[in-house]
Amino acid sequence: MVAADQAVGDPAVKVAAAIDQLRGVHIEAMSAAEKSALGQRLDRAWDTLYDHPDAAKKAILAVLATERDDGFLLVDLANLLTTLDPRSLEAAAGGLSRADVTAHPSGTFHAASRMAAGRCGACLPAVIRILEIEDAHTQIEQHALPIDPQLMLTFTLGQYGDDAIGPVSAKLASDNCVVRGNAALALGLLQPRSIPGEIRRIAAGDPCDEARRKAWIALGLLDDPLLAGSATARLESSPKPSKDERLGIVLGLASSFSPAARKPLQALAADPEADVASAAKEGLDGFEEMEKNMAQVKMQRASGPSPKRSKVLRRIEKAVKEGRIELEGGAGDLLAALTAADIPLLNRARALVLGRLSDECLYEYYPLTYAVRALRRYLAPPGEPPMDRD
């Protein structure tokens, strides 16, 4: 009797029982009520594991090293390990690398974003698995920040900056529709020096509607000089692109700095689908604002080198070290002081500020990203190719 009571109170026994509560979960087959009940069950299991961190870590490492089939279990334990012991990110990545990550989309996002925030270079192959997730259906709870598919990629692969460009580019040739589309969109966010020709091919004729939609958005984010012409040709093609693809074309055109995007946007403003027409009109309004802002920046730049340049550079260098930056004048101050030669430094800064995994860091990330795009395309010196082309 005493031995039985001791077993019940043994942390290893409690931890093993908690881990058993994570086994055999198949979210995709559950009703809303079943998911709610599962959430309560998982909360209790995690509470037990948090209460016994040493025993939990030992047991989790053992499961991650041996489990092969239970995708949800692997992802959930990898996710838990990233919070329980941030020094064990590589072990968590090993489990995530072997899992069916689609069995637990939200867990995959949270595990991958923490690996990236931990500057775990060895974890990148595991973090790349985020490309398999169509929508994480989650939020960063501490900040009540919903994670849409674009933020999902931003907070994971975006933190690796230029280091992620090669591995993500390789996924453009995937036989998985979701992976192709996400890879294209991720490259739009990563801002590589050259525009992969495969993104243009996906936009023009990929058999997957969602992949085409994301590729159009990526071409806008990359300020593809061929975008307006390609979009016009696609809109005039037969069969007509679907509503979702047309929305992607609108978002791509509206993201572009090119005045040539106005013409196809004007055509889309008369689209029979209200959502498409409304988005196109918003894009045209955005052009007015963008051109006004860029005119002011050009006037500032025309007067010669900014006296604030050294101060701005010091702020960005500090951001690379500390993962945060104060931007009093937003992207305008950056554009008045910097040149295209500063883009690598800006790219490092915008990747590193994301490590805070918050809505606050996005207020720094977006102006830094806007500056990269404007310097590369809109403010490039006349006669100088703003971007290499594949």
HURANOR-V963565 format. One line per field, one symbol per residue. burial: 1 if it has 16 or more other C-alpha atoms within 10 Angstrom, else 0. A space follows every 10 residues. Layout:
burial = ???
This chain:
burial = 0000000000 1101110110 1100101000 0000000100 0100110111 0011111011 1011000001 1111111111 1111000111 1111111111 1111111111 1111111101 0011111111 1111111110 0000001010 1111111111 1101100110 1100001111 1111111111 1110110111 0111010111 1111111111 1111101101 1101100000 1011111111 1111111100 1101100110 1000011111 1111001000 0001001001 1000010010 0110111011 0011101001 1111111111 0010011111 1111101110 1101101111 1111111110 0000011000
